[in-house]
Amino acid sequence: MKLRGIFSTVLLLAAPLAAQNFFPLEQIKPGMRGTGLTVFSGYQPEEFQVEVVEVLRNFHPNRNLILVRLQGKKAEFTGVAAGMSGSPIYFDGKLAGALSYSIAAFVKEPLAGVTPISEMLEIIEREASRNSELAAARESGENKFLEMALGLVAPSWENFTPTHLLQQRLTTAQPFQPLLVPLNFSGFQPDLLAQATELLKPAGFLAMSGGTASDEKVDKDAFVPGAAVSAVLVTGATDIEAIGTVTYREGNKMLAFGHPFFNSGPVELPIALAKVLTVVPSELSAFKIGVSAQMLGALRQDRTTGIYGELGNLPRMLPMNVRYVDETGKASSYQFQFTDERSLNTLMPLILRFVLVNTLQSGRLAIGENSLQLTGAVRLLDGQKVSLDNFYPGLTAIPGFGSLNGILQSTGEVAGVLGAVMANNFQPANVAAVDLSFTSLPGRRSASVDHVWLDRNEAEPGDSINVFTRVKIHRGAEVLVRKTLVIPKTASGAFLNVVVGSGRDMTLLEQRSAPGRFAVQNFEQLTTLLNARRRNDFLYYQLRVPDRGLVIEGEELSSLPPTAFAVLQTQNLKGNATFARERTLLELQHKIMLPSAPHSSAERGQEHLPYALTGSKTIRLRLR
């Protein structure tokens, strides 16, 4: 479908943009009347009228705001709506600024704030210092991604919310606030949309359900003042994009919004023309429902007074391929692309978790208990891989948090790994792609470590010992697991501890005994730690001995002489050392395959399937 024809009227309003005159802020007086442009439906901007109420000087330090009253049948009916950010305002045919701020809620008149165009034009000048700003970009900041990836912290939605990033939009004192930015989530489940609304609305975003307009072909001539524009976060099997309005265009340069997106400075995000489906009037918060039509350029600057984009070259996006096999064996494939913008590396794990949960719920057509076998990896441009292989039961109890089903637990850990890699403070992640394959098994396939015993109470270094573990299947039988361990000949002391447990319990034990092992100091340590993540469907065995050691910058120094221990501890002025009270002599793992039916494992002919384990037990063994 070609759209050139419907833009002819709009182009007459906007051309020639290169010769566009601007209305000086100093000449704007109360009572002046002007016009604005915005899209109420479809692609074509429509006029509405405005009347100046007052000019607010020093609204921010060295920043001003024009207070206007919207007039006209449609504008008065809808009020100031989310998605109108950037709508150009003209006086005597000259561009004065962009509609950008709302004034409280439940107002009896459609009042709004306008960012002067002179303050928006400053953004274009910042493009000249783009490279130097990017070179001096700050680190991503504190996050809990690594802890969630390792299972040390519950993968709650709140733990994925990057407070330091989202609060950048909340610097305006009440009652003036930047207009809410509609975030279109195409094809999302209602419960996920409600969750997104709860997390993102305090930061100035309005999550809403929408669709796509990908069958409609447009070109860059459609980007005219008043047209709807979107900043694209995710595209493919689903789309997530922020909707606003074009303020000004000259050649391939474009200004929009009139307030920040995230206020991140130099950025590189795809931008697309958007189609407005309708404007939903509301006394609390009116909003536009819009969808992206086609990506045609890149957002280059995200500043206090608006955003700046260039039409033409599209920025790089990262592919995420998801395969889902349901309980009947039916396979479905989904392809996504998500932004590689470094300033959003702490936000995208949250967004991608929404995408993954929605994909798995849609594939299963339910949200109840089911277990998931996951294979996959985060692939880096240098050829490295970070493994995502694991098994997740239908329901897992998380102490102090509650329970998570297989979908929430698996997507939480995947998003945690992505966040740990993408938002690391050491180097650019350079992700090439994310590949995920989920296989669903019906029911809750979990078991607990019930009891552990040894075939002897004492042994010598070099001896073999048999470890017996009684595993209790959820609502099923008890199964006995036997494992032979060989005590290292280097073992010394009066005793050692034999620890048997699940991967998560072993990692929690390690965190308590030597927390410094998880304080990675470089990207290599980070990827090594992530690839060494313990799996849920393995039973782990450790032989541990008391130790006087230190972990310094992620490197463990074991069995230190008292003098060396004291010197290293005293001279560690950076404070990056922690105690290591125990040392692991040996760690082995055993994949757990248990009977699929809740009967004795002695029965023959039963299919054995993976189960996720919980719990741990410790036994002391004397050394001779």
N, C-alpha and C positions, 0 to 999 in steps of 0.2 A: 504494500500500500504506500503510495507516494504522498507526501504531505506538503509539497512545495506550495500548492495552490492556496491552502488555507492560511499560509503565513503572509500572503501578499499585502494584506491590510496592515499587519503588524510591522512589516518591514518599512512601510511608508511612515509609520509613526517613529521608527528608530533611525532612519537613514537621513543624512550620512553621519554615522557615529563618529567618524574621525573628526568631524567639524562640530561635534556636540558642544553647546554652550552650557556653562554651569551657573546656577543662581547663587550669588554670594550670600553667605550666612548673615553678614552684616545688614543686608537689605530685607531680611525676613522680619515681618512685624505681626503682632496679634491681629486677627481678623482677616488676614490675606487668605484668598481661596486658590486652590490648585487642584491638580489631578494626580491620580496614581494609576499604575498598571499592575494587574495580577491576573492569574488564571483561576477562574471559578469552576470551569469544567473543560476537559479536553486539553488542547495544546495552546489555544489562542488567548493571549492576554486581553482583558477587558478593562475599560476605564472605570474608576470610581472617583469621587470628589473628596477633598480634604479642606479643612479650615484650620488655620494656625491658632492655637490657644496661647502659646508663649514659647520663648526660647530659653532653655535652662542652661545658663552659663556655668562652666566648670562642673558639669554633671559628674565627670571624673576629672582628675588632675589634667588640665589642658585639653579636656574633652567636653563637647557640648551636645545637647539633645534638643530637637525641635518637637514640642508637644503639639499634636494635631488631633482633630476630631474627624472621624470618617463620616462621609455622607454619600447618599445614593442608595437606591432600593436594595441592591444585593449586599453592599458593605454594611448597611445599617442592620440588615436581617442577620447576617452571619456574625457580625462583630469582627474584632481583630482575631484572626485565626492562626493557629500553628501552621507553618508552611508558607505564610505570607512574608517571612523574613527576607528582606532584600527587595521587596516591591518598590520600584522607583517612584519618587514623588517629584512632580514638576510644578514650577510657577512660571507663568508666561512662556511655557514651552521649554523652559530651561531646567535641567536636572538639579534638584536641591539636595537629594539624599535618599536613604533607603529606610523604609518602614522596618523597624527592628526590635522595638521594646513594647511589652505589654504593661498595663498599669493595674495591678491588683486583680481581684476576681469579683464577680457579681456587680461590676460597674453598670450604672444605668445608661451610660453613653459609651459609644465605641471610641475610646481615647487610646492613642498610641504614641510611641516615641519614634523619631526619625533621626538616624545617624547622618550628619552632614556629609555630602559627597567629598568635600575637601579633605576630610579625615580618612575617608576610604581610599582616596587616590594615593595616599602615603604608602599603602600596602604595596603598590606596584614598584615603588622605589626600593623596597626591601628585597626584591628579587636580585638586585645587583650584589648583595652581600650574602646570598644564599649559601655558597660553598664554605665561606668562613664560619657561618653559623652552624652548619652541619658538622664541620670539623670539631667545633667546640661543644657539641651536644652533650648534655649531661647524661649520667647513668640512669637506668630505668627506675631505680628506687627500690624500696623494700617490697617484697612480695612473699607469698607462702607457696609458690608453685612447686618448688623442690620438695618441701615437706609433704604436700598433697600427693605428688608423684610417688613418693616413697611410702605413703600410707601412715606418716607420722602425725598428720593433721587431717581432720575430717574434710572431705571435698565438698563443703557446703557452698551454696550459691554466694553467700556473703563473703567467703574467703576468696572468691574469684573477682570480687568487685574492687577495681583499682581506685581507691579513695583519692589518692594524690592526683590522679588524672581527671576524674569526674568533677572534683571540687573546683577545678579551674574555671568552670562555667558559673560558679556561685559567688562571685566576688561583688555582685551588685547589691546594694542595700535595698530593702523593701521601701516603697511598694513597686519600684521599677525593676523589671527582670527581662532579660532577653526573651523574645518569643520562644515558646517551646518548639523544638525541632522534631517533626514527625519522623519516626524510624519505622519504615515499612518492613514487616516480617512476612514474606509471602509464603502461604501454605503452612502456617504454624498451628499447632494444637492450642486450644484455648487456655489450658493450664500453664503452658510455657509462656504464652503471651502475657498472662497475668503476672507471672514471675518476672518477666522482663520489664513490665511496667513498674512493678514495685521497686526494682533495683535501679532503674534508669531515670525515672521521672524526677526524683530529687535533684538530679544533675541537669535537668532541663531538656530531657528527651521524652517523647511520647510514643511508646511502642504500640503498633497497631497492625492488624492483619490486612494483607493485601494480596495482589496477584502480580502478573507481569504483563508487559505490552511488547514482548520481544518480537512479535510478528510484524510490527510496524516499523518500517525503515525510514530513517530521517537523516538529515545531514546537518552540518554546522550552521547553515543559514537559519536553522530553527532557533538557535540561541539568540534571542532578542530580549531587550529589557522587558520585564514582566513575565517572561516564560519561566516555567518550573524547571529547576535543576536539582540533580541528586548527586550526593557523594556516596560512592558504592563501597561497602565493606565486604560483602559476599555476593557472588553471582553463580549461576549454574542451576542445579536442581532446586534451589531456593535462592531468593534474593533478599538481602538486607541493605537498605540504603536510607540516607537522611535526605529529606525533601526541603528545599527552600526556593528562592526566587532570584532571577538574574536582575541586577541593578543597572549595570553598565557594560557595554562592549565596544571595543575598538579593535578592528582586525581580528586577530586570534586571542586577544586579551579580554578577560571578563572579570567583573566584580559581582559579588552576591552576598546575601545574608545580612550585612550591616552589623553583625555581632559575631563573636567567634564560634567556631565549631567545637574545637577543644582548646583553642588558643595555644597551639603547639609550635607556631613559627613556621619555618620552611618544612613542607610536607610533600608527599607525592601519592595522591589517591586518584582513582578513576572518577571522572564525572560523566554524567549522562543527562540527556534531555529527559524530563519526566512528564508523564501524563497525569493530569488531575482527574480523578473519577468523580469527586464531589467535594463540597465543603459542608461539614457537619456543624450546624449552629448549636451553641451551648452557652448559657450564661456563665458556667464555670470555666470552660475552656473549649472554644471552638477549634476545629482542626480540619486540615485538608487530608483527604485520602488520595495518595498518588502512587504511581509505579514508574520504574525506570523503563525507558524505551530503548535506548541504545547508547553505549559508551562512546564518547567522541573526543575526550581530552583528559587533562590531568589537573587536579587541584594542586597548586604549588605553594600557596601561602595561607596560613590559618592564623589570623591576627585579631586583636581586640575589637577592631572596627569592621571586620568582615573577612571574607575569603577571596582569594585571587586564583583564577585558573587560566590555563592556556589550551586552546583547541588544537587538535592534531595528534601528536604522539601519545599513545596510551602507556601508562606505567605498568611495570611488571606485577603480575599477580601469581600467587602460589597455588598449585593444584592440590586438591584433596580428593582422593578416590576411596569410596566406601562401598564394600560389598556386604550384603546381608543375606544369610541363608536361614529361612524360618524353620519351624519344627517339622514341617512337611517335606523339607528338602528343596523348596522353591527358592531360587536365588534372584536377588535384585541388585542392580548396580546404580550408584549415584555419583555424579561428578560435580565438584564445586571448585571455585577459585576464590581466594581471599586475599585481601590487601597485604602487601609487604611493607607498609609504612611503619618505620621503626618507632615513631612516637606513640603508636597504638599497640605496641607489643604487649603491654600489660592489660589491654582491653580485649584483644582478639581471642585469648583463651576462653573468656566468658562467652563471647559471641559464638565461637566455634563449638563450645559445649552445648549451647542452645541448638545449634544446627544438628549436632550428633544425636542428642536426645530426641529431637523431633523426627529425625530420620529413622531411628530405631523403633520409636513408638509407632510411626506410620507403617513401617515394614511389618511389625508384629500385629498391628491393629488392636493393641491392648497395652496396659501399663502394669499388669500384675506380675507375679513371680515367674521368672524364667531365667535359666542360667545361660551365660554367654562365654563361648570360647573365642578369644581374640588373637589374631595374628596380624602383625603389621609393623611399620617402622616410620620414623621421621628420617627422610633421606636428606643429606646435606650436599651442597655443590661440590665439595672436595672428595666425595665418594664415601664418607663416613655414614654410618647408620646408628640411630638410637632405637633399640628394639622396644616394641609395645606388646609383645606376646604375654598373655596371661589368661587366667580363667576366673570368672566371676559367678558366684552362686545367685540363686533367686533372691536371697535376702541375707544381708550381713549386718550384725549388730556392731555399732561404733560406740565405744564407751564415751559417755558424756554428750552424745549427739543423737542417738536413736538408731534407726536402721535405714539401710539403703538397699534398693533392689539392684539387680544386675546391671540395668541400663544406667542408673545414676552413678553407681560405683565405677563402672568401666569408663564412662565418659568423663567422670571426674579425674581419674588417673591419667587418661589420655590428654585431657586439657592441661593437667598439671605438668606432664612431661613437655608438652608444646610450650607452655609458659616458661618453664625452667630453661628451655633452649632459646626461645625467641627473646625473652626479656633478661637474658644473662647480662651481667655487668662487665664482661671481659672482652668480648669482641662481637662483631656482627654475626648473627647466627647463620646467614647464608643457607636458608632452607631451600631445598630443591622441590620437594613434594612430600605429602603425607599419604601413606597407603594403609588402609584398614580393612580387615575382613572379619566380620562377626558371624559366628554360627550359633544359633539358638537351640538350647535343649530344654524340654519342658520341665517345670518344677524347680524346687529348691534343692540344689545338689551341694549340700554343705555337711560337714562332719566336724567333730571336736576331738581333741586329744584328751582322753578320759583318764588314762593311767599309764605310767611308765615304770619298768623295773629292769634290772640287770641280772645276768646269770652268775654274777659273783660280786662280792663286796670290796675286794681288793685285787690289785694286779700290779705288774711291773711294766716299765717302759718297754715297748716292743710287743707286748701281749695283745691278743685279740679278745674282745669282749662282745657279747651278744646283747643287744638292746631290744627289748620287747615293748611295743606300744599298742595299747588298746584304743582303737578309734571308734567313736560312736556316731553312726550315721543319723542325721536328722530324721526322726520318726522311723528309724530303721534299726538294723542289727548292729551288733558290736563286731568289729573285725580286728584280728590280731596281725600286727605288722612286725616283722623281725628284720634287724639290720646288724651286720657285723662291723665293728670299728676296730682299727688297729691303733693302739696308743703310740704316738711318736716316741722314738728312742731319746729324743731331746727333752722329754718331759721330766720335770724335777719338782721337788717339794713333797709335802706330806699328803696332799690329796689333790684331786681335780674334780671339776663339776661336769657332769654329762647333762647337756641341755637338749631337749627334744621339743620341737614346736613348729607352728606355722610360720610362713615367711614374714607376715606382719608382726607377729609376736617377737620373732627373733630380731627384727629391725628395731622395734621399740626397746628391747633389752639392750641392744647395742647403743642406742641413743642415751640410755640412762648410764651405762657404764663408761662410755667414751664419746660424749656429744661432739667433740672436735672432729670426728671422722666425717661428719656431714657438713663441715664448714669449708666448702671447696674454695680454692684460691685461684683457679684458672679454668679455662674452657675444657682442657683435656681431663682434669679431675672431674668436672661436671659430667661429661659424656661417659667417663668410666663408671662413675657412681650410678648413673641412670641405667647403663647397660647391665650393671650388676644387681639391679632390683630383684628381690626375691619374689617368687611366684606364689600365688594362692593355692595352687594344686600340688605343691611339693611339701613333703615333710622334711624338715631340716634337723641335722644332728651336729652338735658342737661339743668339743672338749675344750674347757676353759680353765685357766689357772689364775690365782690372784697375781697382781702385777703392780710394780711401781714404774709407771711410764707416763709419757706426755704425748699429746698430739699437737704438733706445731704446724700451722698452715696446711692442715689436711694430711700431713705425713706423720705416721705413728713411730715413736721411739720407745721400744719395749725394754723391760728389765734393766733399767738404768741403775748404775751404782749410786749410792746415796749422795756422794759428792757431786757427781755429774747432774743428778736430778736437781739438787739445790742450785747449782750454777745456772743451768738452763732455765729454771723457773724464775730465778732472780733477774737474769739478763733479758728475759722476754718482755721488753718494754712496750711492745705493741699490744700486749694483751690478747694475742691470738693463740694462746696455748691453753689446753684443757687437760685434766687428769685422765689417765686410762687405768682404771682400777683392776681391770681384768685383761687377760690376753688370750686370744683364741689360738689354740694349738692346731685344731683340725675342724673343718666344716665339710660335711657331706650332705647331699640331698637325695631324696627318693620320691619319684613321681607316684602319686596316689591314684590308683584305679580301683574303685570299689564296685560291688554289685549294684546294678540298676534297680533291682527290686528290694523291698525291705525285708529280706530273709537272710538266713545264715549264709555266710560266704562259702560254707562247705558244700552247698548245693551245686551241682554241676549244670552246665548249659546256660548259665546266666551271662548276659552281656555286662562287661565291666566298663565303667565310664569315669572320667575325671570328676573329682570332688574338691571343693575348696575347704581348707582347714582353718580352724581357730584354736587358740589355746597353746599352752606350753607347760612343761614339767621339767624340774631340775633334780638330779640325784648326785650325791657326793660319793666319789669312789676313792678309797685309800690307795696310795702308791707305796709300794715296798721298795 
